Structures are given as C-alpha cells and as structure tokens.
Amino acid sequence: MRVIEKHGFSYRMGKPPLPTCLFGFLTLFPAMSSSANPIAIAPDYTEPGAVVQIIISGDPMDNIVVTLKSQNDIALSRNEGFNWATPTGRRVSTALLGIPINLEPGRYRLVVDATLGKSQWHLERGINVGAVTHPEEVIKLNERMSTLYTDESERKKAEARRLWAVLNNPNRTAIHQIGPMISPMKNGVPTAYFGDNRRYHMPDGSESYSIHKGDDLWAEIGTPVRASGRGRVMLATERFLTGNTVIIEHLPGVFSMYFHMDSIDVDEGEFVAQNQQIGTVGDTGFVTGKHLHWELRIGSIPVDPRYFFAKPLLDTDTLIGNM
C-alpha cells in the first residue's frame, strides 16, 4: 500500500489521536466581561497534507482569521473563519486550516485573530507537525509538453491571477457542505496521488521538480465527473495549463478543483449538489494522457483530497460539544 493513502490520518498510521486541548489567550481589550472570554480549541498534533479544525467557544466572533506561523513569525497557511448555526439557531465560530505538504516536522504556532463587538482578540498556541513520506514519480516531457510547462505568456499569468483571486477571497457565508466528501468518479483508476514528488525530464536534459497537489484518476474520455460536495461553482472555464477547469466552494475557503476535462456541464455562479455531473474526463491542458486531476484546497493550501472521505468536512458534534 502506498504511503499516500495514509496521509493526514495519524490514527491510521498506528498513532492514537492526541487529546484536544485549549489555546492560551491574550485579551487586547481587558474591559471585556469574563463571560464573553473566548477560548480556541484545536489538536496538539497534525501532519502535512492534513486539515485542522479550530473551534472558538463562547460568543460568536467576527472577522476571524486563522494563521499557521513558523517560530520566526513567517505565515505558512491562512484561512478565514465563519459562524455555523446549530439546528436550534445557536451560533459557534470555527475555521479550517490546511497544513502545507512540504512542511518540515517541528513545532509551529496557531494564531487566531478576531473581533467581538468593538474588541479585538488575539489567541495563540503551539502545534506539533509530524513527518510523512511520499513516492517519487519521473515524467519525461516531449517538446510540446516542455513548452507548455515553461511558458511565460501573458495568458498564463492572467489565468493564474484569476485563480488566486478566487482562492484568496472566500465567502464567509458559503456553508454548503458539512458532511463527508465523495470521489468525483465512481470507477476512476488512481494513477498519481497527492504529495507525489515529481521529477520532470526535459528534452534538453535539464530537470524540474514539483509536488503533486492532488489525485489523478484515469478513465475514458467522456466519463462523467461528479461534484465531490455541494457548493457554488466559482470558476468554470478553459485554462492554458489545466484545460477545462471547474472550481467549487463548499465552505468558506474550502475549494474542490477539477482539471483537464473534455467538457464542462456547469456555469459560474451555479449551485451544484453532491454527486451532480459537472463535466467529463478529458485530456486538455498540460497532460500526458486522459485523466481527471482533482484537488482539495483549504485557504489556498492543497491538502489530501481524500482526507474527508471518512469524516465530515465540518465536525459539528465537536462544535456543539464545545459551545
């Protein structure tokens, strides 16, 4: 079994789940009453490619931003938080944060900044990040593929700017999918996995390296591609590198991405149901053959797209238990 199938799930790797513990907190405006004091809750341990859910107990907060920082204050991952309403109408503040796949093992800082009324709050604590390993894949590029890979055209740059504009501007009210995600294809054959170390051999003998940001699923051209979860289509267009592309926002800052499709069956702004057909498998863009490239991003950080197959996108039981 490939190591990648275990990424992000410490309990599947023989490690018992570490207990959830509390943030220490710093009140920037001490006049606030003690009944309103928020406490942020998060795990002590995580791994590259995983997702951390942070819960802020107490009164619902606004303008929540969660950041993973190095010990020397470099921001490594960031996402905006939001308020989730329980079936009884009570609200609780939470956020999801992606852990970068290339993060070195060690001790890092989880930082939460938010407002409550006219007061600003800053909460911080440490989190341990473990180590994972990934296989290497060697890909030989022909002249056409090498040209696509190294292209610096204005079109490519403009498409990159538009992509980042989508990923960096989450909708705080986009609460569409809270349960587990599903595979975008029922019988797709995995040919490459999230986290694979890719070494590209160029025709001139040079090499380039990258980390694979999603899963590749092989199927015949025209095979239906399904939405992994309910959400709103934020991008549905043909792109230079990723070919026919669809991006769906499921929660604030939580996006699934579908590349290289033959056709697109949805429009930007459209709401889609989980398992709804959004396109078909193709070989468009920078590809060596027909397949679907499928990603999951949390606050623009690529994470293991299968992380939420066996667990809900939003752990509502823990949210309710910490209100």
C-alpha positions in Angstrom: 0.0 0.0 0.0 1.3 3.4 -0.9 2.1 5.7 1.9 0.0 8.5 0.4 -3.2 6.6 1.3 -2.4 7.2 4.9 -1.6 10.9 4.8 -3.2 13.1 7.3 -4.8 10.4 9.4 -2.5 9.8 12.4 -4.8 7.2 13.8 -4.5 5.2 10.7 -0.7 5.2 11.0 -0.7 3.5 14.4 -0.7 6.7 16.3 -3.6 7.2 18.8 -5.4 10.5 18.4 -3.8 13.1 20.7 -6.2 14.8 23.1 -7.8 18.1 22.1 -6.6 21.0 24.3 -7.2 24.7 24.8 -5.5 27.7 23.4 -3.9 30.2 25.8 -5.4 33.6 25.0 -4.4 37.2 25.2 -7.1 39.9 25.7 -6.2 43.1 23.9 -9.1 44.9 25.4 -9.3 43.8 29.1 -12.5 45.7 29.8 -14.5 42.9 28.2 -16.6 40.9 30.7 -15.3 37.4 31.6 -18.5 35.8 30.4 -17.5 36.8 26.9 -13.9 35.5 27.0 -13.4 33.2 24.0 -11.3 30.0 24.2 -10.0 28.5 21.0 -9.8 24.7 20.8 -7.5 22.7 18.4 -5.5 19.5 18.3 -1.9 19.3 19.6 -0.7 17.3 16.6 -1.2 17.2 12.8 0.7 16.2 9.7 1.5 17.7 6.3 -1.5 17.5 3.9 -4.0 17.3 6.8 -6.7 19.7 7.9 -7.0 21.3 11.3 -10.4 22.4 12.6 -10.2 25.3 15.1 -13.3 26.0 17.4 -13.8 29.2 19.3 -16.1 28.7 22.2 -18.1 31.5 23.8 -19.9 34.3 22.0 -19.8 34.1 18.2 -17.0 36.3 16.8 -16.5 38.2 13.6 -13.6 38.8 11.1 -11.9 35.5 12.1 -8.6 34.8 10.6 -6.6 31.7 11.4 -2.9 31.5 10.5 -0.2 28.8 10.9 3.1 30.5 11.5 6.7 29.4 12.0 8.6 30.2 15.2 10.1 33.2 13.4 6.7 34.6 12.5 6.5 33.5 8.8 2.9 32.8 7.7 2.7 29.3 6.2 -1.1 28.9 5.9 -4.1 31.1 6.3 -7.9 30.9 6.1 -10.9 32.9 7.2 -13.2 31.6 9.9 -17.0 31.7 10.0 -20.0 31.1 12.2 -22.0 27.9 11.9 -25.6 27.8 13.1 -26.8 24.7 15.0 -30.3 23.2 14.3 -31.6 25.2 17.2 -30.2 28.5 15.9 -27.2 28.9 18.2 -24.0 30.0 16.5 -20.5 28.9 17.1 -17.3 30.2 15.5 -14.9 27.9 13.7 -12.3 27.7 10.9 -10.5 25.0 8.8 -6.8 25.3 8.2 -4.7 23.4 5.6 -1.3 22.1 6.6 1.2 22.5 3.7 2.5 19.3 2.3 6.2 20.5 2.3 6.2 21.5 5.9 9.2 20.2 7.9 8.5 18.3 11.2 8.6 20.5 14.2 6.7 23.0 16.5 4.6 25.7 14.9 2.2 28.4 16.0 -1.6 28.5 15.5 -2.7 32.1 15.6 -6.3 33.3 15.8 -7.3 37.0 15.3 -11.0 38.0 15.6 -13.3 40.7 16.8 -16.1 40.6 19.3 -18.2 43.7 19.3 -15.7 46.6 19.4 -12.9 44.4 20.9 -10.1 42.7 19.1 -8.8 39.3 20.3 -5.5 37.5 19.6 -5.2 33.9 20.6 -2.2 31.7 20.1 -0.7 28.3 20.9 1.7 25.7 19.6 1.0 22.7 17.4 3.3 19.8 16.6 3.6 18.8 12.9 4.9 15.3 12.2 6.6 13.8 9.2 5.2 11.9 6.2 7.0 10.4 3.2 5.9 10.3 -0.5 7.0 8.3 -3.5 8.8 9.8 -6.5 7.5 9.9 -10.0 9.7 10.6 -13.0 7.9 12.2 -16.0 9.6 12.6 -19.4 8.3 15.6 -21.3 8.3 15.9 -25.1 9.0 19.3 -26.9 5.3 20.3 -26.8 4.9 19.4 -23.1 8.1 21.2 -22.2 7.0 24.3 -24.0 3.7 24.3 -22.1 5.4 23.7 -18.8 7.9 26.6 -19.2 5.6 29.0 -20.9 5.6 32.6 -19.5 2.8 34.0 -21.7 0.6 36.8 -20.5 -2.4 34.4 -20.9 -0.8 32.0 -18.4 -0.1 34.8 -15.9 -3.6 36.3 -16.2 -5.2 32.9 -15.6 -3.0 32.4 -12.5 -4.1 35.8 -11.2 -7.8 34.9 -11.7 -7.3 31.6 -9.9 -5.6 33.2 -6.9 -8.4 35.9 -6.8 -10.9 33.0 -6.3 -8.9 31.1 -3.7 -7.9 34.2 -1.7 -11.4 35.7 -1.4 -13.5 33.1 0.4 -17.2 33.8 1.0 -17.8 33.7 4.8 -21.4 32.7 4.3 -20.6 29.8 1.9 -21.8 27.0 4.2 -22.9 24.4 1.7 -21.3 21.1 2.5 -20.7 19.8 6.1 -20.7 16.0 5.6 -18.1 13.8 4.1 -16.8 14.3 0.5 -17.0 11.7 -2.2 -14.8 10.7 -5.1 -15.5 12.6 -8.3 -15.6 9.4 -10.3 -17.2 6.1 -9.4 -14.7 3.9 -11.1 -11.7 6.1 -11.8 -8.3 4.4 -11.7 -5.7 6.2 -9.5 -2.5 6.9 -11.4 -0.9 9.5 -9.2 -1.5 10.7 -5.7 -1.4 13.8 -3.6 2.1 14.5 -2.4 4.0 12.6 -5.0 7.4 14.1 -5.7 7.6 14.7 -9.4 10.8 15.0 -11.4 10.4 16.2 -14.9 13.0 15.3 -17.6 13.1 18.0 -20.3 14.2 17.2 -23.9 17.4 19.3 -23.4 18.5 17.1 -20.5 17.5 19.5 -17.7 15.2 18.6 -14.8 12.5 20.3 -12.9 10.8 19.3 -9.6 7.4 19.7 -8.1 5.0 18.2 -5.6 1.7 16.8 -6.9 -1.1 18.8 -5.4 -4.0 16.4 -6.0 -5.0 12.9 -7.2 -5.0 11.8 -10.8 -7.9 9.4 -11.8 -7.7 7.7 -15.2 -10.9 7.0 -17.2 -12.0 7.0 -20.8 -12.7 10.4 -22.3 -16.3 11.3 -21.7 -16.6 9.6 -18.4 -18.9 11.7 -16.1 -17.1 13.8 -13.4 -19.2 14.5 -10.3 -19.1 17.2 -7.7 -17.4 15.9 -4.5 -19.7 18.0 -2.4 -22.5 20.6 -2.5 -21.3 24.1 -3.3 -21.2 27.0 -5.6 -19.2 27.0 -8.9 -16.6 29.7 -8.6 -14.7 29.0 -11.9 -15.8 27.1 -15.0 -13.5 27.8 -17.9 -10.8 26.6 -20.2 -7.2 27.3 -19.0 -3.8 27.1 -20.6 -2.3 24.6 -18.1 -5.3 22.9 -16.5 -7.5 22.7 -19.6 -11.3 22.7 -19.0 -11.5 23.5 -15.3 -14.2 23.7 -12.6 -13.7 25.1 -9.0 -16.4 24.7 -6.4 -16.5 26.4 -2.9 -18.1 24.1 -0.3 -17.3 26.1 2.9 -15.5 29.4 3.4 -12.1 28.9 1.8 -12.7 25.2 1.1 -12.5 24.5 -2.7 -12.5 21.4 -4.8 -10.8 21.7 -8.2 -11.3 19.6 -11.4 -8.8 19.8 -14.2 -8.2 18.6 -17.8 -11.9 17.8 -18.5 -13.2 17.2 -22.0 -16.4 19.2 -21.3 -17.9 21.5 -18.7 -21.5 21.0 -17.7 -22.0 23.8 -15.2 -21.8 27.6 -15.2 -20.0 30.0 -12.9 -22.3 31.1 -10.0 -24.4 27.9 -10.3 -25.1 25.9 -7.1 -24.4 22.1 -7.5 -25.5 19.1 -5.5 -23.1 16.5 -4.2 -22.7 13.8 -7.0 -24.1 16.1 -9.7 -22.3 15.8 -13.0 -20.1 18.9 -13.6 -18.2 17.7 -16.7 -16.5 14.7 -18.4 -13.0 13.3 -18.3 -10.6 14.6 -21.0 -7.0 15.3 -21.9 -7.0 19.1 -22.2 -4.1 21.4 -21.0 -0.8 20.2 -19.7 -1.3 16.4 -19.7 0.5 13.2 -20.8 -2.8 11.4 -21.2 -6.5 11.3 -20.5 -7.4 11.6 -16.8 -9.0 13.9 -14.2 -6.8 15.8 -11.8 -8.7 16.5 -8.6 -7.7 18.8 -5.8 -9.0 20.0 -2.4 -7.7 23.3 -1.1 -8.2 24.9 2.3 -7.4 28.6 2.3 -5.5 28.1 -1.0 -3.3 25.3 0.6 -3.6 21.9 -1.3 -4.5 19.1 1.1 -5.1 15.3 0.7 -8.4 15.3 -1.3 -9.4 12.0 0.4 -9.0 13.5 3.9 -12.8 13.9 4.2 -13.9 10.6 2.7 -14.3 9.0 6.2 -15.0 12.1 8.2 -17.3 15.2 7.8 -16.0 18.3 6.3 -17.2 20.1 9.4 -17.1 18.2 12.8 -20.5 19.5 14.1 -20.6 17.1 17.0 -17.4 18.7 18.4 -18.7 22.2 17.6 -21.9 21.6 19.6 -20.0 19.9 22.4 -17.8 23.0 22.9 -20.4 25.7 22.8 
